[in-house]
Amino acid sequence: MQPTISIPKHWEYPRFALEQRTQQGIILGLHYYPNGTELAEQFGHGWRYALMSRKNSDELFHFEENQIQTLSPQELVSQITAEIEFYKRQIVILQQQLGANNG
């Protein structure tokens, strides 16, 4: 069974999804400031997103929805293809190490 997240009916639905790749990085978390709360009065109501700019980064950056830009289909394909190629190289290296260990 897939885990699900319930969003109250009176909240707006988030524009971006967890693990979505964007111009700013990969979305790792999100939180909502509902109308009528102190945080919403201070910062504005709506969704905020926590993003990691690089895969091996230890820094999280926080953005409002209007500060995030999606990737074009070509950019998305390029990023994913580059990651696949990286992991293919890693697999070859591990297979060589395994062969050296067994041989």
Protein Blocks (a to p, Z undefined) as FASTA:
>chain_A
ZZdddddfkbccdfbdehiacfkbccfbdcdddehiaklmmnogaddddddfbfkbcbdc
dddfklpccddfklmmmmmmmmmmmmmmmmmmmmmmmmmmmZZ
